[in-house]
Amino acid sequence: MTPEHYAALRAVLTRLAPTVPGALEITREGVVHDARSPGGPHELTAARVSRRLEKVMPEGLLAHTGTPDVEDVHEGVMRHPDVMVIAEADMEVEGSFDPTALLAAIEVVSRSNPDNDWVGKMRDYPLLGIPVYVLFDPRTGEGAVLSDIHPTPNGPRYATRTDFVYGEDVTIGAWTISTADLPRYR
């Protein structure tokens, strides 16, 4: 996708976003639309993970659960992580965050579109230079921490994957948190 094509697509999504339920993101393959708004277990997982991280991280870092998106115009990718570990100073920008400013991107796997998290974002986050990608999957009560970006013939990928089961402690970057009492989808 050319930068011009990306800019046109981004402009359309900016106009559509307030009228379309769910989330809109851009990948090299096109637009991803997660039509359902995240429900209670999804939002509660993101909130608990964010809160637990902020208790163990140093002052000046946040486990941010709000807007804006992260985007790389040259790669033609705009994503919205559920939780972003980022320095407060790197949030003092207009518009989208620079994905290379993130220390980690955390996703709570969507019940309605799990491939977006397990396949699409697993491909896009190393492309964007996000050093750690963590997935919490309320469908199964399991997750994974991905790190160590390395080049492959199909583009950058994470070389290291550490799986975990809810109830175990998980290390995200330099910080370890509990996964006890994270909700599951029914």
N, C-alpha and C positions, 0 to 999 in steps of 0.2 A: 504494500500500500504506500503510495507516495505521500509526502507531508501535506500536499494540497488536498488529496482525497481524504486523509485523516482529519484535516481541519474542517472540511465540509461535513463529514460524518459527525464530528464532535459538536458542530454547531446545531445540527438537527437534533442530536440527543439532548443538548442543553435546553432546546425549546420543548421537546417532548417530555422530559423527565418529570415536570410537575403534574402532568396529566396521565402518566402511565403508572399503574401500581407495580410495586416491586423495584428491582434494581436493574439498571442498564450499564453495561460495560462494553469496552471495545477490545477485540483481540485481532490478531493478523487475519483470522478467518472471518471476521465480521462482528456483528453485535450479539452480545449475550444478554438475554432477558430472563431474569428469574422472576416470574410473574407473581409468586406469592410473597407477601411481606413476611419476614421472619416472625415466628411465633414465640411463645413463652420459653420453651426449653432452649431455643437458639439464642435468644436475647439474654436469658439468665446465665447461660454458659459464657457468653462473651463478657458479661458484667463480672462474673466471679473470677474468670481468668485475668481480666484487667485489674481488678482490685487486688488479687493475690500477687500479681507481678509488681504492682506499685508499692506494695509493702516491703519487697526485698530489693528493689532497684534504688540506686542513689538519687538524691535530689537533682532535678534538672532533666530527668527522663520521665516520659509518660507512656502508659499503655492506653493509647487513645482509641476510643470507640466511635468517634463521630465522623464528620466530613472534614475535609474534602477527599477526593480521590487521589490516587498516585498515577502519574502518567509519564510516558516517554513518547513524545510526538514522533521522533525519528524512528522508533520501533513500531509505531502505530498501535500502542497498547495503553488502555486506561482501565485500571482496576480499583476496586474498593474493598480493602481488607476489613474484616470484622473488627480486628484489633491491630493497631500499629504501634510498635515500640519505636519511639522517636524522641530525640532531644527537643525540649521546649523551644530552643533557639531555632531549630529547623522548621518549626511550625509558624514562624513569623514571616510568612510569605503570602502574597496574594495568589489566589487560584490553587491549583493542585500541588500536592507535595512532590518533591523530587524523590523518586523511589530509591535512589542510592543513599538517601538520608535515613531510611528505615534501618533499624538494627534487626528487626524481625517483622514478619507479616503472619498474622494468626487468623485462621478461618475456622468457623464452626460449620461443619458440612451441612449443606441445605438438604432437607428431605425431598424437595421437589426437583433439584438439579444437582445431584452429588458429583456428576462428572465435571461440572464446572470447577469444583474445588480439587478433586482427586486427579484430574487430567489437565484441564485448561490452565488452572493457576499453577500447577506443578510445572508446567511448561513455561508460563509467562513470568513467574517471579524470578527464576534465575536469569532469564533474558533481561529483566529490569535491573538486575544487580542486587536484589534483596538477599542478604547473606543467610538468613534463617527463615524457613517456612514451616509453620506448625499447623497441623490439622487436628481438630477435636471432632469426633464423629458420634453424635448422639444416637444415630441409628444402631450402632454396634457397641458403644461404650469403649471404643478404642481410638487411637490416634497415632500420629507419627510426627517426628521432628526431622526435617530435611536441612542439610547444610553442606558446606564445602563445594561451592560452584566450580565446575570444571568444564572445559570445552569438549564437545562431541561433534561428529559430522552433522548432527541434526540441530546444532546450536547448544548453548550452555545448559547444563543440567546439574542437579544436586548429586554429589557423589556419595554422601553419607545419609543413611536413613536409620533412625532409631524408633522402633515401635513401642507403644505403651498401652496399657489397659487402665481404664478408669479405676481409681483407687491407689494407683502407684504415683510416686513423685515423678515429675518430668522436668528436665533441664532445658531451658529456652535461652540460648546464648550463654550468658554467665550466671543466670538466675534459676533456682530450682523452686518449684511450687508443687503443691498437692493437687491431685485431680479428684480427691475424695468429694463426694456429694455433688458431682456435676450431674445435671438432669439428663434423662434419656427421652427420646421420642417414644410415644406410645404406639 
